[in-house]
Amino acid sequence: MPDLLAALFIVAVIFFTTGCVTEGKVETDNGRSLTPEQRAEADALEAAIENIRAKCAEQVPAVTCTQPWVVVSETVSVAVYRSGSIFVSPQQLHPAFRAVVAHELAHHYFSDARNCRGERVVACERNANFHGIRVLMVGYGYDFRTAVRLMHDYLVVGLNINKPLPGHPDACAELHDFERRIFAAPQTLYPCTEQAVTR
């Protein structure tokens, strides 16, 4: 609940300092300006959201057509989805982090990747990895092979995080789940050891 209150507070601050928070647009939490590179990536993110909205109009199963609010915030170190809003750190407004952002967008657009709480959290996060491929393809225009590689690379980087993030208790098991879903008969899974953690 504190996370929800913090998210609502940030949205309220943006509303009162900028006059509005616009669905599908990238806003900053303190009126700070973005570097030209960050602005270019923010524009690419806005275009991706618009591409997904247009595809949604064709009635893609399990997709909601409402656009998320996207806030660039220095209060987060990694992108996070909270109740219709995606918070992205300024450092993650770079093409190298599109898989991370796609994962968070998948939480918004796909019902089986939303409301990640309790016993559903691990499955929900893994579903967001899988649906992130579709976000990369429809939103950013990547082909299937490139979208899979980007998401796979993002999950491999997760193996180097010492402290597991909420919903991601076992980075190796999460990566292997992704590989099993994508590759019909994975000959070799990425060499890592799964933990005996289920939550």
C-alpha positions in Angstrom: 0.0 0.0 0.0 2.9 2.5 0.6 4.0 2.0 -3.0 0.5 2.9 -4.2 0.4 6.0 -2.1 3.9 7.0 -3.3 2.8 6.5 -6.9 -0.4 8.5 -6.4 1.7 11.3 -4.7 4.1 11.5 -7.7 1.2 11.6 -10.1 -0.5 14.3 -8.0 2.8 16.4 -7.9 3.1 16.1 -11.7 -0.5 17.1 -12.1 -0.1 20.2 -10.0 3.3 21.2 -11.3 2.6 20.6 -15.0 -1.1 20.8 -15.2 -1.8 17.3 -16.3 -0.5 13.8 -16.7 -1.3 12.5 -20.2 -1.9 8.9 -21.0 0.6 7.5 -23.4 3.0 10.5 -22.9 6.3 10.5 -21.1 6.3 13.1 -18.3 9.0 13.9 -15.7 8.3 13.9 -12.0 9.9 17.2 -11.2 9.7 19.2 -14.4 13.3 18.4 -15.1 14.4 18.4 -18.7 15.6 15.4 -20.5 18.9 15.2 -22.4 18.5 15.1 -26.2 19.2 11.3 -26.1 16.6 10.7 -23.3 14.1 12.9 -25.2 14.6 10.8 -28.3 14.0 7.6 -26.4 11.0 9.1 -24.7 9.6 9.9 -28.2 10.3 6.3 -29.2 8.5 5.1 -26.1 5.5 7.3 -26.9 5.5 6.0 -30.5 5.6 2.4 -29.1 2.6 3.1 -26.9 0.7 4.6 -29.8 1.5 1.6 -32.0 0.2 -0.7 -29.3 -3.0 1.4 -28.9 -3.6 1.2 -32.7 -3.1 -2.6 -32.7 -5.3 -2.9 -29.7 -8.1 -1.3 -31.7 -7.9 -4.4 -33.8 -9.1 -6.3 -30.7 -6.0 -8.3 -29.7 -7.0 -10.9 -27.1 -6.3 -10.2 -23.5 -5.2 -6.6 -24.1 -6.7 -3.5 -22.6 -6.7 -0.4 -24.8 -6.1 2.2 -22.1 -2.7 3.8 -22.3 -0.4 3.9 -19.3 0.9 7.0 -17.7 4.7 7.0 -18.0 6.7 9.0 -15.5 10.5 9.5 -15.6 11.4 9.6 -12.0 14.6 9.7 -10.0 12.8 8.0 -7.1 13.1 4.6 -8.9 16.3 2.8 -9.8 14.7 0.4 -12.2 11.5 0.6 -14.2 8.4 -0.4 -12.3 4.6 -0.7 -13.1 2.1 0.5 -10.5 -1.6 0.7 -11.0 -1.7 2.0 -14.6 1.6 4.0 -14.3 5.1 3.1 -15.4 7.9 4.8 -13.6 11.2 4.8 -15.4 14.6 6.0 -14.1 16.2 8.6 -16.3 19.1 6.3 -16.9 16.8 3.7 -18.4 15.6 6.1 -21.1 18.0 4.5 -23.6 17.5 1.9 -26.4 19.5 -0.6 -24.4 16.7 -0.8 -21.8 13.8 -1.3 -24.1 13.3 -4.9 -23.0 13.0 -3.6 -19.4 10.4 -1.0 -20.4 8.6 -3.6 -22.6 8.3 -5.9 -19.6 6.7 -3.1 -17.6 4.4 -2.2 -20.5 3.3 -5.9 -20.7 2.1 -5.6 -17.1 -0.2 -2.8 -18.2 -1.5 -4.4 -21.4 -1.8 -8.1 -20.7 -4.3 -9.3 -18.0 -2.3 -12.3 -17.0 0.7 -10.0 -16.3 -1.3 -7.5 -14.2 -2.1 -7.3 -10.5 1.0 -9.3 -9.5 0.3 -10.1 -5.8 0.5 -13.1 -3.5 0.9 -16.5 -5.0 0.4 -15.1 -8.6 3.5 -12.8 -8.5 6.1 -15.2 -9.9 3.8 -16.4 -12.8 2.7 -12.8 -13.4 6.3 -11.6 -13.8 7.2 -14.5 -16.1 4.1 -13.7 -18.2 5.3 -10.1 -18.5 8.7 -11.4 -19.8 6.8 -13.5 -22.5 4.4 -10.7 -23.5 7.3 -8.2 -23.5 8.3 -9.8 -26.9 4.9 -8.7 -28.3 5.4 -5.2 -26.9 8.9 -5.0 -28.6 7.4 -6.2 -31.9 4.2 -4.2 -32.0 5.4 -1.2 -30.2 9.0 -0.8 -31.3 8.8 -2.7 -34.6 11.4 -5.3 -33.8 11.2 -8.7 -35.7 10.5 -11.8 -33.6 14.1 -13.0 -33.5 15.5 -9.6 -32.3 12.7 -9.1 -29.7 13.4 -12.6 -28.3 17.2 -11.8 -28.1 16.6 -8.4 -26.4 14.3 -10.0 -23.8 16.7 -13.0 -23.3 19.6 -10.6 -22.9 17.6 -8.6 -20.3 16.9 -11.8 -18.3 20.6 -12.9 -18.5 21.6 -9.6 -17.0 19.2 -10.4 -14.1 21.5 -13.3 -13.1 24.1 -10.7 -12.0 21.8 -9.0 -9.5 22.8 -10.1 -5.9 19.5 -9.2 -4.2 16.4 -10.6 -5.9 13.7 -8.1 -6.9 10.1 -8.6 -5.7 8.5 -11.2 -7.9 11.8 -12.3 -9.2 13.1 -14.7 -6.5 15.1 -16.9 -8.9 16.6 -15.2 -11.9 17.8 -18.5 -13.3 14.4 -20.2 -13.1 12.9 -17.1 -14.7 15.3 -17.2 -17.6 14.7 -21.0 -18.0 10.9 -20.4 -18.0 11.3 -17.9 -20.8 13.6 -20.2 -22.8 11.1 -23.1 -22.4 8.2 -20.9 -23.6 10.0 -19.5 -26.6 12.1 -22.4 -27.9 9.9 -25.5 -28.8 12.6 -27.9 -27.8 15.4 -26.0 -26.1 18.5 -28.1 -26.6 20.5 -26.3 -24.0 19.2 -24.0 -21.3 21.4 -21.1 -20.3 24.0 -22.5 -17.9 22.9 -21.4 -14.4 21.5 -23.2 -11.3 17.9 -22.8 -10.3 17.2 -22.2 -6.6 14.5 -24.1 -4.7 12.5 -20.8 -4.2 8.9 -20.7 -5.3 7.8 -17.2 -4.2 
